[in-house]
Amino acid sequence: MRAPLLIGGDVCVRNCARSRIIYLGKDAMKSRSALRSYQVALLCLALFVLHSSAVAQRRDPALERLEREMSRLARVGGGTVGATAIHLETGRRVSINGGERFPMASTYKIPIAVQLFTLIDQGEVRLEDMIEIKPKDLHPGSGTLSDLFNKPGLSLSVRNLIELMLLISDNSATDICLRLAGGAEAVTARMRALAIEGINVNRSTAQLISDWIGATDLPPEDEWTPALFRMKYSAVKPEDRAAAAKRFDTDPRDTSTPDAMADLLARIFRKDLLKDPSADLLLDILRRCRTGEARLRGLLPEGTEVAHKTGTIGGSTNDVGIITLPDSTHVAVAVFVKSSEKEAAARERAIAEIARAVHDFFLFQPR
């Protein structure tokens, strides 16, 4: 073999037998250098990602203290308490039992409203549409329609029905709104489309209350009347009613996790679910809610703005909403109590105590 020849600054090795030339030149050496630089860059990126992940997983000690305080306060309410709070301007959040399911009771009227307002935004329903109230529409539970308007001839606008549903938690108005929203399946489907997995809406309020009481043999809806509900409910034996109430507490239907409800409230506030006019109207109605003065509002400073919705059935007592802090920032809060044997006042006190702890923490520890 001949000695290597220098050609144009490159090293050339000539193999006489095979007449092949192999070039190992500056370009190759540059490629090796670039590869080493690329590998170093990848290593640095991997180390940065690992460091960032470790930092993200390292909880803020102050938030951990708040969660411990929330757990302590929750014992006042008895049963199981779940609560999630999100500071909407910074995204900081705290939670106790945040992934556990709780009966929503009337707080499920918020996801119903979201679905109905979605149809309004799409032009399928109008706020000014007039809806005739028929005897079959008068359902048991909270509200005034069944008590005050039990004769034919009443019509209400969609806006009136939404306000009755959210302001005074009228169950008859709620079931009409649920029907206008496309039914329970449509509401749950809307939650899934929004990537909110923790909220299930499955029944009308009439069906929900009947299941809680243990009246499971209702006739078709066209035959429903206030007198029928009274007759069916009075026929349930006390032991059957107690067994039904116990089953109700573990039924996954019409339940929410505190995390999911707080996330829904946050998205309503941020107006990424509905058009601005619909979001503004929904928040305005929630601010005017007339129920639950001893719950989220109970221990907050006088004049604190709270846009909220309450819920109560059996051993469940709930309140979910958005609190406006004195510095004009906001906290979405969802507090649920289930399976409690304590008086309603004790459950409400637990909700109020947790709300005040959250209020003070995010006010005095802004970031």
Residue pairs with C-beta under 8 A, 6 or more apart in sequence:
1 13
1 14
1 15
1 16
2 14
2 16
4 11
4 12
4 13
4 14
5 12
5 14
6 12
9 25
9 26
10 23
10 24
10 25
10 26
11 23
11 24
11 25
12 21
12 22
12 23
13 21
13 22
13 24
14 21
15 21
15 22
60 92
62 361
62 365
63 92
63 93
63 94
66 94
66 357
66 358
66 361
67 94
67 95
67 96
69 357
70 83
70 94
70 96
70 354
70 357
70 358
71 96
73 350
73 353
73 354
73 357
74 81
74 83
74 96
74 350
74 354
75 81
75 350
76 346
76 349
76 350
76 353
77 317
77 337
77 340
77 342
77 346
77 347
77 349
77 350
77 351
78 337
78 340
78 341
78 342
78 346
78 347
78 350
79 315
79 337
79 338
79 339
79 340
79 341
79 342
79 347
80 97
80 100
80 102
80 337
80 338
80 339
80 340
81 96
81 97
81 335
81 336
81 337
81 350
81 354
82 95
82 96
82 97
82 98
82 100
82 102
82 257
82 258
82 334
82 335
82 336
82 338
83 95
83 96
83 97
83 98
83 258
83 333
83 334
83 335
83 336
83 354
84 93
84 94
84 95
84 98
84 257
84 258
84 259
84 261
84 262
84 333
84 334
85 93
85 94
85 95
85 262
85 331
85 332
85 333
85 334
85 358
85 362
86 92
86 93
86 262
86 263
86 265
86 266
86 331
86 332
87 93
87 329
87 330
87 331
87 362
88 266
88 269
88 270
88 322
88 329
88 330
88 331
88 332
89 329
89 330
90 329
90 366
90 367
92 362
92 367
93 262
94 358
95 258
95 259
95 262
96 258
97 258
98 257
98 258
98 259
98 262
99 198
99 257
99 259
100 257
100 258
101 198
101 252
101 255
101 256
101 257
102 255
102 256
102 257
102 258
102 316
102 318
102 336
102 337
102 338
103 248
103 249
103 251
103 254
103 255
103 311
103 313
103 314
103 316
103 336
103 338
104 199
104 201
104 254
104 255
104 256
104 261
104 311
104 318
104 336
105 311
105 312
105 313
105 316
105 318
106 142
106 169
106 171
106 174
106 205
106 309
106 310
106 311
106 312
106 313
106 318
107 256
107 261
107 309
107 310
107 311
107 318
107 319
107 320
107 334
107 336
108 199
108 201
108 254
108 256
108 311
109 165
109 166
109 169
109 174
109 177
109 309
110 166
110 261
110 264
110 265
110 268
110 286
110 309
110 320
111 187
111 190
111 191
111 199
111 201
111 264
112 165
112 174
112 177
112 178
112 181
112 187
112 201
113 162
113 165
113 166
113 177
113 282
114 187
114 190
114 264
114 268
114 273
114 274
114 282
115 181
115 182
115 186
115 187
115 190
116 125
116 158
116 162
116 177
116 180
116 181
117 274
117 278
117 279
117 281
117 282
118 190
118 273
118 274
119 125
119 180
119 181
119 182
120 126
120 127
120 158
120 278
121 274
121 275
121 278
125 158
125 180
126 158
127 157
127 158
127 159
127 162
128 157
128 158
128 159
129 157
129 158
130 155
130 156
130 157
131 155
131 156
131 157
131 158
131 161
131 176
131 180
132 154
132 155
133 145
133 149
133 154
133 155
133 156
133 172
133 176
134 152
135 150
135 152
135 225
135 226
136 221
136 222
136 223
136 224
136 225
137 145
137 172
137 175
137 176
138 145
138 146
138 149
138 150
138 172
138 225
138 226
139 146
139 171
139 172
139 175
139 204
139 205
139 206
139 224
139 226
139 229
140 146
140 171
140 206
140 209
140 226
140 229
140 230
140 233
141 171
141 205
141 206
141 209
142 168
142 169
142 170
142 171
142 291
143 164
143 168
143 169
143 170
143 171
143 172
143 173
143 174
144 164
144 168
144 170
145 154
145 164
145 170
145 172
145 173
146 171
146 172
146 226
150 226
156 164
156 173
158 177
158 180
159 281
160 173
161 173
161 176
161 177
161 180
162 173
162 177
162 285
163 285
164 170
164 173
165 173
165 174
165 177
166 285
166 286
166 289
166 309
167 285
167 288
167 289
167 290
168 290
168 291
169 291
169 309
169 310
169 311
171 205
171 206
171 209
174 204
174 205
175 204
175 205
175 206
178 184
178 187
178 201
178 204
181 187
184 201
184 202
184 203
184 204
187 201
188 199
188 200
188 201
188 202
191 197
191 199
191 200
191 201
191 260
191 264
194 264
194 267
194 273
196 260
196 263
196 264
197 260
198 256
198 257
198 259
198 260
198 261
198 263
199 255
199 256
199 257
199 260
199 261
199 264
200 252
200 253
200 254
200 255
200 256
201 254
202 253
202 254
203 211
203 253
203 254
206 218
206 224
206 229
207 218
208 253
208 254
208 313
209 313
210 216
210 218
210 229
210 232
210 233
211 244
211 248
211 251
212 244
212 245
212 248
212 313
212 314
213 233
213 236
213 241
213 244
213 245
214 236
214 240
214 241
214 243
214 244
214 245
215 229
215 232
215 233
215 235
215 236
217 232
218 224
218 228
218 232
219 228
236 244
245 314
245 315
248 313
248 314
249 314
249 315
249 316
249 338
249 339
256 334
256 336
258 334
258 335
258 336
259 334
261 320
261 334
261 336
262 320
262 332
262 333
262 334
263 332
265 320
265 321
265 322
265 332
265 333
265 334
266 332
267 273
268 274
268 279
268 282
268 283
268 322
269 283
269 322
269 330
269 332
271 279
273 279
274 282
283 307
283 322
286 307
286 308
286 309
286 321
286 322
287 305
287 306
287 307
289 306
289 307
289 308
289 309
289 310
289 321
291 310
292 308
292 310
292 319
292 348
294 345
294 348
294 349
294 352
295 308
295 310
295 317
295 319
295 335
295 348
295 351
295 352
295 355
296 306
296 308
296 319
296 320
296 321
296 323
296 333
296 335
296 351
296 352
296 355
297 304
297 306
297 308
297 352
297 355
298 348
298 349
298 351
298 352
298 355
298 356
299 352
299 353
299 355
299 356
300 306
300 323
300 352
300 355
300 356
300 359
301 326
304 323
304 324
304 359
305 323
305 324
306 321
306 322
306 323
306 324
307 321
307 322
308 319
308 320
308 321
308 322
309 319
309 320
309 321
310 318
310 319
311 317
311 318
311 319
311 320
312 318
312 344
315 337
315 338
315 339
315 340
315 341
316 336
316 337
316 338
316 339
316 340
317 337
317 340
317 344
317 347
317 348
317 351
318 334
318 335
318 336
318 337
318 351
319 335
319 351
319 355
320 333
320 334
320 335
320 336
321 332
321 333
322 330
322 331
322 332
322 333
323 330
323 331
323 333
323 355
323 358
323 359
324 330
325 331
325 359
325 362
325 363
326 363
327 363
327 366
329 362
329 366
331 358
331 359
331 362
333 354
333 355
333 358
335 350
335 351
335 354
335 355
337 347
337 350
337 351
340 346
340 347
